[in-house]
Amino acid sequence: MARSMRRYSAKLKFQVVLEALEGEKTPGQIAKAYGIHPNTVGLWKHMLLERGPELFDGASGSRDSERRIAELEQLLGKKKVEIALLKSFLGRSG
């Protein structure tokens, strides 16, 4: 029987990674203290080290989000027009 994956808060993950980066405890000791698998400690540490620079590049991240939202709004508008045209071709009002 497969175990379901547990969800951990971002705060807990950050605390675990901070302890791992301090180097005072082994990943096994940290994992035991938090009730997680030792491999998870390494995975979270790797994730922070890989994505860390993105945390300090907030301006471009928000610009990307705003651009994506604008694209999706434009697409939604086009789809509404298409639906209205198709309804009119079928003789329905809506």
MMTF fields as JSON, N, C-alpha, C and O atoms, coordinates in Angstrom:
{
  "mmtfVersion": "1.0.0",
  "mmtfProducer": "UNKNOWN",
  "numBonds": 375,
  "numAtoms": 376,
  "numGroups": 94,
  "numChains": 1,
  "numModels": 1,
  "chainsPerModel": [1],
  "groupsPerChain": [94],
  "chainIdList": ["A"],
  "bondAtomList": [4, 2, 8, 6, 12, 10, 16, 14, 20, 18, 24, 22, 28, 26, 32, 30, 36, 34, 40, 38, 44, 42, 48, 46, 52, 50, 56, 54, 60, 58, 64, 62, 68, 66, 72, 70, 76, 74, 80, 78, 84, 82, 88, 86, 92, 90, 96, 94, 100, 98, 104, 102, 108, 106, 112, 110, 116, 114, 120, 118, 124, 122, 128, 126, 132, 130, 136, 134, 140, 138, 144, 142, 148, 146, 152, 150, 156, 154, 160, 158, 164, 162, 168, 166, 172, 170, 176, 174, 180, 178, 184, 182, 188, 186, 192, 190, 196, 194, 200, 198, 204, 202, 208, 206, 212, 210, 216, 214, 220, 218, 224, 222, 228, 226, 232, 230, 236, 234, 240, 238, 244, 242, 248, 246, 252, 250, 256, 254, 260, 258, 264, 262, 268, 266, 272, 270, 276, 274, 280, 278, 284, 282, 288, 286, 292, 290, 296, 294, 300, 298, 304, 302, 308, 306, 312, 310, 316, 314, 320, 318, 324, 322, 328, 326, 332, 330, 336, 334, 340, 338, 344, 342, 348, 346, 352, 350, 356, 354, 360, 358, 364, 362, 368, 366, 372, 370],
  "bondOrderList": [1, 1, 1, 1, 1, 1, 1, 1, 1, 1, 1, 1, 1, 1, 1, 1, 1, 1, 1, 1, 1, 1, 1, 1, 1, 1, 1, 1, 1, 1, 1, 1, 1, 1, 1, 1, 1, 1, 1, 1, 1, 1, 1, 1, 1, 1, 1, 1, 1, 1, 1, 1, 1, 1, 1, 1, 1, 1, 1, 1, 1, 1, 1, 1, 1, 1, 1, 1, 1, 1, 1, 1, 1, 1, 1, 1, 1, 1, 1, 1, 1, 1, 1, 1, 1, 1, 1, 1, 1, 1, 1, 1, 1],
  "groupList": [{"groupName": "MET", "atomNameList": ["N", "CA", "C", "O"], "elementList": ["N", "C", "C", "O"], "formalChargeList": [0, 0, 0, 0], "bondAtomList": [1, 0, 2, 1, 3, 2], "bondOrderList": [1, 1, 2], "singleLetterCode": "M", "chemCompType": "L-PEPTIDE LINKING"}, {"groupName": "ALA", "atomNameList": ["N", "CA", "C", "O"], "elementList": ["N", "C", "C", "O"], "formalChargeList": [0, 0, 0, 0], "bondAtomList": [1, 0, 2, 1, 3, 2], "bondOrderList": [1, 1, 2], "singleLetterCode": "A", "chemCompType": "L-PEPTIDE LINKING"}, {"groupName": "ARG", "atomNameList": ["N", "CA", "C", "O"], "elementList": ["N", "C", "C", "O"], "formalChargeList": [0, 0, 0, 0], "bondAtomList": [1, 0, 2, 1, 3, 2], "bondOrderList": [1, 1, 2], "singleLetterCode": "R", "chemCompType": "L-PEPTIDE LINKING"}, {"groupName": "SER", "atomNameList": ["N", "CA", "C", "O"], "elementList": ["N", "C", "C", "O"], "formalChargeList": [0, 0, 0, 0], "bondAtomList": [1, 0, 2, 1, 3, 2], "bondOrderList": [1, 1, 2], "singleLetterCode": "S", "chemCompType": "L-PEPTIDE LINKING"}, {"groupName": "TYR", "atomNameList": ["N", "CA", "C", "O"], "elementList": ["N", "C", "C", "O"], "formalChargeList": [0, 0, 0, 0], "bondAtomList": [1, 0, 2, 1, 3, 2], "bondOrderList": [1, 1, 2], "singleLetterCode": "Y", "chemCompType": "L-PEPTIDE LINKING"}, {"groupName": "LYS", "atomNameList": ["N", "CA", "C", "O"], "elementList": ["N", "C", "C", "O"], "formalChargeList": [0, 0, 0, 0], "bondAtomList": [1, 0, 2, 1, 3, 2], "bondOrderList": [1, 1, 2], "singleLetterCode": "K", "chemCompType": "L-PEPTIDE LINKING"}, {"groupName": "LEU", "atomNameList": ["N", "CA", "C", "O"], "elementList": ["N", "C", "C", "O"], "formalChargeList": [0, 0, 0, 0], "bondAtomList": [1, 0, 2, 1, 3, 2], "bondOrderList": [1, 1, 2], "singleLetterCode": "L", "chemCompType": "L-PEPTIDE LINKING"}, {"groupName": "PHE", "atomNameList": ["N", "CA", "C", "O"], "elementList": ["N", "C", "C", "O"], "formalChargeList": [0, 0, 0, 0], "bondAtomList": [1, 0, 2, 1, 3, 2], "bondOrderList": [1, 1, 2], "singleLetterCode": "F", "chemCompType": "L-PEPTIDE LINKING"}, {"groupName": "GLN", "atomNameList": ["N", "CA", "C", "O"], "elementList": ["N", "C", "C", "O"], "formalChargeList": [0, 0, 0, 0], "bondAtomList": [1, 0, 2, 1, 3, 2], "bondOrderList": [1, 1, 2], "singleLetterCode": "Q", "chemCompType": "L-PEPTIDE LINKING"}, {"groupName": "VAL", "atomNameList": ["N", "CA", "C", "O"], "elementList": ["N", "C", "C", "O"], "formalChargeList": [0, 0, 0, 0], "bondAtomList": [1, 0, 2, 1, 3, 2], "bondOrderList": [1, 1, 2], "singleLetterCode": "V", "chemCompType": "L-PEPTIDE LINKING"}, {"groupName": "GLU", "atomNameList": ["N", "CA", "C", "O"], "elementList": ["N", "C", "C", "O"], "formalChargeList": [0, 0, 0, 0], "bondAtomList": [1, 0, 2, 1, 3, 2], "bondOrderList": [1, 1, 2], "singleLetterCode": "E", "chemCompType": "L-PEPTIDE LINKING"}, {"groupName": "GLY", "atomNameList": ["N", "CA", "C", "O"], "elementList": ["N", "C", "C", "O"], "formalChargeList": [0, 0, 0, 0], "bondAtomList": [1, 0, 2, 1, 3, 2], "bondOrderList": [1, 1, 2], "singleLetterCode": "G", "chemCompType": "PEPTIDE LINKING"}, {"groupName": "THR", "atomNameList": ["N", "CA", "C", "O"], "elementList": ["N", "C", "C", "O"], "formalChargeList": [0, 0, 0, 0], "bondAtomList": [1, 0, 2, 1, 3, 2], "bondOrderList": [1, 1, 2], "singleLetterCode": "T", "chemCompType": "L-PEPTIDE LINKING"}, {"groupName": "PRO", "atomNameList": ["N", "CA", "C", "O"], "elementList": ["N", "C", "C", "O"], "formalChargeList": [0, 0, 0, 0], "bondAtomList": [1, 0, 2, 1, 3, 2], "bondOrderList": [1, 1, 2], "singleLetterCode": "P", "chemCompType": "L-PEPTIDE LINKING"}, {"groupName": "ILE", "atomNameList": ["N", "CA", "C", "O"], "elementList": ["N", "C", "C", "O"], "formalChargeList": [0, 0, 0, 0], "bondAtomList": [1, 0, 2, 1, 3, 2], "bondOrderList": [1, 1, 2], "singleLetterCode": "I", "chemCompType": "L-PEPTIDE LINKING"}, {"groupName": "HIS", "atomNameList": ["N", "CA", "C", "O"], "elementList": ["N", "C", "C", "O"], "formalChargeList": [0, 0, 0, 0], "bondAtomList": [1, 0, 2, 1, 3, 2], "bondOrderList": [1, 1, 2], "singleLetterCode": "H", "chemCompType": "L-PEPTIDE LINKING"}, {"groupName": "ASN", "atomNameList": ["N", "CA", "C", "O"], "elementList": ["N", "C", "C", "O"], "formalChargeList": [0, 0, 0, 0], "bondAtomList": [1, 0, 2, 1, 3, 2], "bondOrderList": [1, 1, 2], "singleLetterCode": "N", "chemCompType": "L-PEPTIDE LINKING"}, {"groupName": "TRP", "atomNameList": ["N", "CA", "C", "O"], "elementList": ["N", "C", "C", "O"], "formalChargeList": [0, 0, 0, 0], "bondAtomList": [1, 0, 2, 1, 3, 2], "bondOrderList": [1, 1, 2], "singleLetterCode": "W", "chemCompType": "L-PEPTIDE LINKING"}, {"groupName": "ASP", "atomNameList": ["N", "CA", "C", "O"], "elementList": ["N", "C", "C", "O"], "formalChargeList": [0, 0, 0, 0], "bondAtomList": [1, 0, 2, 1, 3, 2], "bondOrderList": [1, 1, 2], "singleLetterCode": "D", "chemCompType": "L-PEPTIDE LINKING"}],
  "groupTypeList": [0, 1, 2, 3, 0, 2, 2, 4, 3, 1, 5, 6, 5, 7, 8, 9, 9, 6, 10, 1, 6, 10, 11, 10, 5, 12, 13, 11, 8, 14, 1, 5, 1, 4, 11, 14, 15, 13, 16, 12, 9, 11, 6, 17, 5, 15, 0, 6, 6, 10, 2, 11, 13, 10, 6, 7, 18, 11, 1, 3, 11, 3, 2, 18, 3, 10, 2, 2, 14, 1, 10, 6, 10, 8, 6, 6, 11, 5, 5, 5, 9, 10, 14, 1, 6, 6, 5, 3, 7, 6, 11, 2, 3, 11],
  "groupIdList": [1, 2, 3, 4, 5, 6, 7, 8, 9, 10, 11, 12, 13, 14, 15, 16, 17, 18, 19, 20, 21, 22, 23, 24, 25, 26, 27, 28, 29, 30, 31, 32, 33, 34, 35, 36, 37, 38, 39, 40, 41, 42, 43, 44, 45, 46, 47, 48, 49, 50, 51, 52, 53, 54, 55, 56, 57, 58, 59, 60, 61, 62, 63, 64, 65, 66, 67, 68, 69, 70, 71, 72, 73, 74, 75, 76, 77, 78, 79, 80, 81, 82, 83, 84, 85, 86, 87, 88, 89, 90, 91, 92, 93, 94],
  "secStructList": [7, 7, 7, 7, 7, 7, 7, 7, 7, 2, 2, 2, 2, 2, 2, 2, 2, 2, 2, 2, 2, 2, 7, 1, 1, 7, 2, 2, 2, 2, 2, 2, 2, 2, 6, 7, 7, 2, 2, 2, 2, 2, 2, 2, 2, 2, 2, 2, 2, 2, 2, 2, 2, 2, 2, 6, 7, 2, 2, 2, 2, 2, 2, 2, 2, 2, 2, 2, 2, 2, 2, 2, 2, 2, 2, 2, 2, 2, 2, 2, 2, 2, 2, 2, 2, 2, 2, 2, 2, 6, 6, 7, 7, 7],
  "xCoordList": [0.835, 0.0, 0.893, 1.759, 0.692, 1.533, 1.167, -0.003, 2.204, 1.972, 1.733, 2.36, 0.824, 0.588, 1.701, 2.282, 1.978, 3.03, 2.536, 1.426, 3.369, 3.024, 3.394, 4.331, 2.66, 2.947, 3.605, 3.161, 4.65, 5.365, 5.29, 5.311, 5.204, 5.125, 6.469, 7.519, 6.398, 7.622, 8.504, 9.73, 7.88, 8.633, 9.444, 10.608, 8.832, 9.536, 10.688, 11.792, 10.431, 11.476, 12.664, 13.821, 12.353, 13.419, 14.228, 15.454, 13.548, 14.236, 15.158, 16.289, 14.672, 15.475, 16.715, 17.816, 16.536, 17.668, 18.668, 19.876, 18.181, 19.105, 19.97, 21.178, 19.355, 20.125, 21.129, 22.251, 20.713, 21.622, 22.808, 23.937, 22.555, 23.631, 24.573, 25.754, 24.066, 24.932, 26.003, 27.122, 25.67, 26.64, 26.936, 27.849, 26.19, 26.436, 25.859, 26.338, 24.832, 24.192, 24.271, 24.379, 24.216, 24.18, 22.76, 21.811, 22.609, 21.256, 20.377, 19.172, 20.984, 20.231, 19.695, 18.562, 20.513, 20.081, 18.959, 17.984, 19.112, 18.081, 16.778, 15.701, 16.887, 15.705, 14.979, 13.751, 15.727, 15.122, 14.414, 13.336, 15.003, 14.412, 13.091, 12.191, 12.977, 11.776, 10.839, 9.77, 11.224, 10.373, 10.253, 9.187, 11.36, 11.373, 12.471, 13.287, 12.5, 13.523, 14.817, 14.764, 15.968, 17.244, 17.454, 18.064, 16.963, 17.097, 16.336, 16.724, 15.251, 14.45, 15.25, 15.122, 16.068, 16.916, 17.821, 17.931, 18.459, 19.338, 18.59, 19.085, 17.404, 16.594, 16.212, 16.348, 15.737, 15.343, 16.538, 16.425, 17.664, 18.884, 19.278, 19.615, 19.231, 19.559, 18.594, 19.008, 17.309, 16.311, 16.605, 16.525, 16.942, 17.245, 18.484, 18.503, 19.501, 20.731, 20.525, 21.142, 19.656, 19.374, 18.517, 18.782, 17.494, 16.517, 16.76, 16.023, 17.75, 18.025, 18.13, 17.525, 18.879, 18.998, 17.658, 17.508, 16.688, 15.366, 14.664, 13.843, 14.977, 14.354, 14.689, 13.876, 15.887, 16.334, 16.082, 16.453, 15.462, 15.146, 13.634, 13.021, 13.044, 11.596, 11.001, 9.883, 11.713, 11.162, 10.867, 9.797, 11.792, 11.554, 10.49, 9.746, 10.402, 9.371, 7.985, 7.073, 7.81, 6.489, 6.177, 5.022, 7.179, 6.949, 6.522, 5.621, 7.164, 6.797, 5.358, 4.605, 4.984, 3.618, 2.612, 1.58, 2.908, 2.003, 1.861, 0.763, 2.969, 2.923, 2.078, 1.289, 2.244, 1.482, 0.002, -0.831, -0.333, -1.742, -2.343, -3.473, -1.607, -2.099, -2.34, -3.344, -1.416, -1.583, -2.83, -3.59, -3.039, -4.204, -5.511, -6.516, -5.502, -6.701, -7.03, -8.196, -5.993, -6.199, -6.764, -7.679, -6.225, -6.718, -8.167, -8.973, -8.494, -9.869, -10.826, -11.92, -10.413, -11.244, -11.478, -12.593, -10.434, -10.576, -11.548, -12.369, -11.449, -12.322, -13.777, -14.682, -14.01, -15.373, -15.958, -17.128, -15.125, -15.575, -15.892, -16.911, -15.03, -15.254, -16.558, -17.326, -16.807, -18.028, -19.244, -20.238, -19.186, -20.306, -20.572, -21.726, -19.503, -19.677, -20.285, -21.184, -19.804, -20.34, -21.799, -22.585, -22.179, -23.581, -24.436, -25.551, -23.919, -24.709, -24.85, -25.891, -23.828, -23.92, -24.938, -25.582, -25.067, -26.028, -27.43, -28.365, -27.581, -28.889, -29.333, -30.526, -28.401, -28.74, -28.345, -27.422, -29.03, -28.614, -28.053, -28.457, -27.167, -26.638, -25.904, -25.391],
  "yCoordList": [-1.164, 0.0, 1.245, 1.38, 2.143, 3.323, 4.381, 4.591, 5.039, 6.127, 7.409, 7.657, 8.22, 9.495, 10.471, 10.377, 11.389, 12.361, 13.399, 13.917, 13.691, 14.714, 16.078, 16.215, 17.07, 18.451, 19.15, 19.015, 19.887, 20.613, 22.107, 22.507, 22.912, 24.361, 24.889, 24.285, 26.016, 26.663, 27.058, 27.008, 27.447, 27.847, 26.671, 26.837, 25.486, 24.306, 23.946, 23.651, 23.969, 23.645, 24.593, 24.174, 25.881, 26.868, 26.616, 26.72, 26.286, 26.004, 24.792, 24.803, 23.757, 22.555, 22.885, 22.442, 23.658, 24.008, 24.879, 24.716, 25.806, 26.632, 25.771, 25.986, 24.8, 23.906, 23.089, 22.849, 22.665, 21.888, 22.743, 22.255, 24.014, 24.9, 25.266, 25.522, 25.293, 25.583, 24.507, 24.801, 23.281, 22.195, 21.623, 20.81, 22.024, 21.504, 20.099, 19.337, 19.762, 18.446, 17.763, 18.417, 16.455, 15.693, 15.738, 15.991, 15.493, 15.43, 14.403, 14.605, 13.31, 12.292, 12.804, 12.505, 13.577, 14.144, 15.159, 15.186, 15.983, 16.981, 16.286, 16.661, 15.273, 14.548, 13.907, 13.949, 13.323, 12.669, 13.692, 13.412, 14.86, 15.898, 16.41, 16.781, 16.43, 16.967, 15.886, 16.197, 14.645, 13.548, 13.458, 13.153, 13.727, 13.639, 12.686, 12.27, 12.34, 11.439, 12.223, 13.375, 11.634, 12.339, 12.838, 13.888, 12.111, 12.562, 13.866, 14.679, 14.052, 15.263, 16.487, 17.552, 16.341, 17.452, 17.892, 19.084, 16.942, 17.262, 17.862, 18.772, 17.351, 17.859, 19.315, 20.152, 19.613, 20.986, 21.931, 23.071, 21.46, 22.273, 22.579, 23.714, 21.563, 21.736, 22.723, 23.574, 22.604, 23.504, 24.956, 25.843, 25.198, 26.565, 27.091, 28.237, 26.279, 26.73, 26.999, 27.904, 26.21, 26.406, 27.646, 28.419, 27.836, 28.908, 30.14, 31.12, 30.117, 31.233, 32.59, 33.551, 32.702, 34.005, 34.587, 35.808, 33.735, 34.21, 34.969, 35.847, 34.641, 35.307, 36.791, 37.609, 37.137, 38.517, 39.253, 40.418, 38.587, 39.193, 39.36, 38.954, 39.951, 40.101, 40.945, 40.676, 41.958, 42.854, 42.128, 42.315, 41.306, 40.615, 39.544, 39.266, 38.943, 37.94, 38.53, 37.916, 39.719, 40.346, 40.825, 40.771, 41.292, 41.696, 40.506, 40.618, 39.363, 38.162, 37.765, 37.38, 37.861, 37.512, 38.46, 38.025, 39.746, 40.73, 40.513, 40.628, 40.197, 39.947, 38.715, 38.709, 37.681, 36.442, 36.671, 36.145, 37.45, 37.755, 38.528, 38.253, 39.49, 40.264, 39.352, 39.495, 38.416, 37.471, 36.621, 36.402, 36.142, 35.29, 36.069, 35.536, 37.336, 38.165, 38.395, 38.383, 38.604, 38.805, 37.528, 37.593, 36.388, 35.116, 34.885, 34.411, 35.221, 35.067, 35.933, 35.495, 37.15, 38.031, 37.46, 37.523, 36.901, 36.294, 35.112, 34.941, 34.309, 33.138, 33.567, 32.918, 34.652, 35.157, 35.587, 35.336, 36.241, 36.667, 35.442, 35.414, 34.442, 33.22, 32.543, 32.098, 32.465, 31.835, 32.617, 32.02, 33.944, 34.773, 34.568, 34.485, 34.486, 34.262, 32.891, 32.765, 31.885, 30.536, 30.456, 29.787, 31.125, 31.144, 31.841, 31.403, 32.931, 33.648, 32.802, 32.845, 32.047, 31.193, 30.06, 29.599, 29.633, 28.584, 29.12, 28.351, 30.446, 31.053, 31.209, 31.339, 31.197, 31.38, 32.776, 33.369, 33.285, 34.564, 34.274, 33.304, 35.067, 34.762, 35.85, 35.739],
  "zCoordList": [0.0, 0.0, 0.0, 0.864, -0.948, -1.086, -0.05, 0.268, 0.465, 1.418, 0.652, -0.378, 1.161, 0.497, 0.883, 1.964, -0.004, 0.251, 1.248, 1.127, 2.225, 3.211, 2.666, 1.879, 3.084, 2.7, 3.883, 5.024, 3.603, 4.632, 4.319, 3.155, 5.351, 5.151, 4.659, 4.875, 4.001, 3.519, 4.697, 4.606, 5.792, 6.981, 7.53, 7.896, 7.589, 8.078, 7.149, 7.607, 5.85, 4.879, 5.026, 4.989, 5.194, 5.334, 6.6, 6.585, 7.692, 8.951, 8.803, 9.289, 8.134, 7.914, 7.092, 7.416, 6.036, 5.168, 5.913, 5.743, 6.739, 7.515, 8.423, 8.524, 9.081, 9.937, 9.13, 9.576, 7.939, 7.091, 6.648, 6.586, 6.342, 5.897, 7.036, 6.803, 8.261, 9.405, 9.561, 9.98, 9.232, 9.259, 10.623, 10.76, 11.64, 12.983, 13.175, 14.015, 12.396, 12.491, 11.133, 10.096, 11.16, 9.908, 9.353, 10.095, 8.049, 7.494, 8.212, 8.36, 8.654, 9.382, 10.711, 11.088, 11.42, 12.69, 12.487, 13.239, 11.469, 11.166, 10.778, 11.243, 9.923, 9.469, 10.644, 10.719, 11.545, 12.705, 13.591, 14.116, 13.761, 14.599, 14.036, 14.789, 12.71, 12.079, 11.543, 11.017, 11.671, 11.211, 9.704, 9.171, 9.02, 7.56, 7.134, 7.957, 5.871, 5.344, 5.128, 4.696, 5.416, 5.212, 3.782, 3.581, 2.804, 1.418, 1.18, 0.341, 1.926, 1.788, 2.209, 1.606, 3.23, 3.676, 2.527, 2.238, 1.884, 0.76, -0.415, -1.08, -0.665, -1.777, -1.539, -2.432, -0.344, -0.027, -0.062, -0.512, 0.408, 0.386, -1.056, -1.394, -1.887, -3.308, -3.966, -4.754, -3.639, -4.219, -3.85, -4.7, -2.59, -2.167, -2.871, -3.319, -2.97, -3.615, -5.103, -5.665, -5.739, -7.166, -7.406, -8.327, -6.581, -6.815, -5.965, -6.083, -5.131, -4.233, -4.912, -4.438, -6.008, -6.662, -7.112, -7.175, -7.423, -7.845, -6.722, -6.987, -5.482, -4.354, -4.324, -3.892, -4.782, -4.743, -6.051, -6.19, -6.997, -8.284, -8.382, -9.369, -7.369, -7.285, -8.391, -8.828, -8.856, -9.863, -11.165, -11.743, -11.635, -12.906, -12.738, -13.679, -11.57, -11.331, -11.394, -11.947, -10.832, -10.872, -12.284, -12.707, -13.021, -14.413, -15.249, -16.081, -15.031, -15.769, -15.459, -16.354, -14.192, -13.796, -14.431, -14.942, -14.399, -14.997, -16.494, -17.039, -17.164, -18.604, -18.902, -19.847, -18.098, -18.294, -18.062, -18.799, -17.046, -16.778, -17.943, -18.346, -18.492, -19.629, -20.84, -21.538, -21.083, -22.197, -22.005, -22.948, -20.783, -20.51, -20.618, -21.088, -20.182, -20.32, -21.788, -22.181, -22.595, -24.03, -24.664, -25.486, -24.286, -24.805, -24.402, -25.203, -23.157, -22.684, -23.498, -23.852, -23.789, -24.61, -25.997, -26.515, -26.604, -27.934, -27.888, -28.789, -26.844, -26.727, -26.542, -27.067, -25.803, -25.634, -26.975, -27.265, -27.792, -29.122, -29.982, -30.673, -29.942, -30.719, -30.303, -31.156, -29.016, -28.517, -28.983, -29.397, -28.923, -29.368, -30.855, -31.275, -31.654, -33.095, -33.377, -34.209, -32.698, -32.896, -32.493, -33.163, -31.411, -30.994, -32.034, -32.318, -32.609, -33.616, -34.887, -35.543, -35.233, -36.413, -36.193, -37.136, -34.963, -34.637, -34.411, -34.184, -34.474, -34.321, -32.883, -32.61, -31.979, -30.573, -30.149, -30.707, -29.182, -28.597, -27.219, -26.578, -26.773, -25.468, -24.907, -23.793]
}
